[in-house]
């Protein structure tokens, strides 16, 4: 018995699906990269020793950074990453109560020629005006207070990686579709 078998030819819709996957992946990756660039900016810069008041809009974890290699208000600052022995740090909540701080050593940020090292962290329980006071320094150091960003950065990096996987998936779909169409149409 002879059976007429038609060869299955993948439609060109697979190419459109791959193109849409590339577009979505590209959008996700571009958004992620721009988000990361903006994530590392911001914060409140100030000179220590001294007091600085800053606004917390969203409660959460905040990190105090020592900008140990930077240009600030027209002056260069080059120090080691840690603050000198004996430096004091206090953070005060909007109601004037002292906020407990914890050590946050080890995280670093390098952006061009600027280098920062984390010094301590604290939890801002409510929105409002917080004050940080840093003392017992013999010379000025540039400091920054900003919302902790590690969890957000890791999430965005994973999202960017998923965009890369989307690119690879689109490539695989395109190659498989091309091979199957080529084989089916050549017979």
C-alpha positions in Angstrom: 0.0 0.0 0.0 1.4 3.4 -1.0 0.6 6.3 1.3 1.1 9.8 0.1 2.9 11.6 2.9 3.3 15.3 2.7 6.4 16.7 4.2 5.8 19.1 7.0 7.3 22.5 6.2 7.6 24.9 9.1 5.9 28.2 8.4 7.6 31.5 8.3 5.7 32.4 11.4 8.5 30.8 13.4 10.9 33.5 12.0 8.4 36.1 13.2 8.3 34.5 16.6 12.1 34.5 16.8 12.2 38.1 15.8 9.6 39.0 18.5 11.7 37.1 21.0 14.8 39.1 20.0 12.9 42.4 20.3 11.6 41.5 23.8 15.0 40.2 24.9 16.7 43.4 23.6 14.2 45.6 25.4 14.7 43.7 28.7 18.5 43.9 28.4 18.5 47.6 27.5 16.1 48.4 30.4 18.2 46.3 32.8 21.5 48.0 31.8 19.9 51.5 32.1 18.4 50.5 35.4 21.8 49.4 36.7 23.5 52.6 35.6 20.9 54.7 37.4 21.0 52.3 40.4 24.6 53.1 41.1 24.0 56.9 41.0 22.2 58.9 43.6 22.6 59.2 47.3 23.6 62.1 49.4 27.3 63.2 49.3 28.7 65.1 52.2 32.0 65.9 53.9 32.9 64.3 57.2 33.5 65.1 60.0 30.2 66.7 60.4 26.4 66.3 60.3 24.3 65.7 57.3 20.5 65.5 57.1 18.9 63.5 54.3 15.4 62.4 53.3 14.3 58.8 53.4 11.4 58.4 51.0 11.1 54.7 51.2 11.9 52.7 54.4 14.5 50.1 54.0 18.2 49.3 54.3 20.7 52.2 53.7 24.5 52.0 53.4 27.1 54.6 54.3 29.9 54.7 51.7 33.4 56.2 52.0 34.3 57.8 48.7 38.0 57.2 49.2 39.1 58.2 45.7 37.0 61.0 44.2 36.7 64.6 43.1 34.3 66.5 45.2 33.5 70.2 44.9 36.7 70.8 42.9 39.0 69.0 45.3 40.6 65.5 45.0 40.5 63.0 47.8 42.7 59.9 47.9 42.6 57.7 51.0 42.6 54.0 51.8 39.1 52.4 51.6 38.5 52.3 55.4 37.9 55.2 57.7 40.7 56.0 60.2 40.7 54.2 63.6 38.5 55.9 66.1 36.1 57.5 63.6 32.6 57.7 65.1 29.3 57.3 63.2 25.8 57.9 64.5 22.5 57.9 62.6 19.4 59.6 64.0 15.7 58.9 63.0 13.2 61.7 62.4 12.1 61.6 66.0 15.7 62.1 67.2 16.3 58.6 68.4 19.5 56.9 67.5 19.3 54.2 64.8 21.5 51.1 65.3 24.1 50.7 62.7 25.9 47.5 61.6 29.2 46.9 60.0 29.1 46.7 56.2 32.7 46.3 55.2 33.7 44.6 51.9 31.4 46.1 49.3 33.1 48.4 46.8 32.0 50.4 43.9 34.4 51.6 41.1 33.1 54.1 38.5 35.8 55.5 36.3 38.5 56.8 38.6 36.1 57.1 41.6 36.2 54.4 44.3 33.9 53.9 47.2 33.9 51.3 50.0 31.0 50.5 52.3 31.4 51.5 55.9 28.2 50.7 57.7 24.5 50.1 57.2 21.3 50.9 59.0 17.6 50.3 58.7 15.3 53.3 58.2 12.0 52.2 59.6 10.0 55.1 58.4 10.1 57.9 55.8 11.4 61.3 57.0 14.5 63.4 57.7 17.4 61.4 59.1 20.7 62.8 60.3 24.1 61.2 60.1 26.9 62.4 62.2 30.5 61.4 61.6 33.3 62.5 63.9 36.9 61.9 65.1 38.5 62.5 61.7 41.6 64.6 61.4 40.9 65.6 57.8 37.8 65.7 55.5 36.5 62.6 53.9 33.8 62.4 51.3 30.9 60.2 52.3 27.6 59.0 50.7 24.4 57.7 52.1 22.1 55.7 49.8 19.6 53.0 49.7 21.1 49.5 49.7 21.1 48.2 46.2 22.5 44.6 46.2 19.2 42.8 46.0 18.0 45.1 43.2 21.3 44.8 41.4 21.3 40.9 41.6 17.7 40.8 40.4 18.4 43.1 37.4 21.5 41.1 36.5 19.4 37.9 36.5 16.9 39.7 34.3 19.7 40.8 31.8 20.9 37.1 31.8 17.3 36.0 31.0 17.4 38.4 28.1 20.6 36.8 26.9 18.9 33.4 27.1 16.0 34.8 25.0 18.5 35.8 22.4 20.0 32.3 22.3 16.5 30.8 22.2 15.6 33.0 19.2 18.8 31.9 17.5 18.0 28.3 18.1 14.4 28.7 16.7 15.7 30.5 13.6 18.4 27.8 12.9 16.1 24.9 13.4 13.3 26.5 11.3 15.8 27.2 8.5 17.2 23.7 8.5 13.7 22.1 8.6 12.4 24.4 5.8 15.5 23.7 3.7 15.2 19.9 4.1 11.4 19.9 3.5 11.6 22.1 0.4 14.5 20.3 -1.2 12.7 16.9 -1.3 
